[in-house]
Amino acid sequence: MIKGSHTIDEGIERIKTECEPGPHIDYFINFIKSSKRGIAIVRGERDLLESE
């Protein structure tokens, strides 16, 4: 969703402009906005190897 040093609000705006509106997008945005623990960062295999 967010790559780089963008904020959650910037990421949500990007989703709204780049994705077709629908119930799944609304659900995802509401999940992000209501999350009290944040959202997970998915790291690629290369990132995992570099962190070891």
Steps between C-alpha positions, in 0.01 A plus 500: 500500500760751606853497364762735632444755771138583423245544776192285552280788382705534181471127443124510545471787254712303253268200537197722439650646181657184357243232589150451372251574780318208650415318822841331530685831464267663756557211741879525459503877554277469807728227636806722459329802657370304799816298567636569846811283452603620154537297185763241412781555256546215255865456429641329197753218515784743425403722796488198731847386392646848551364523854670176615 
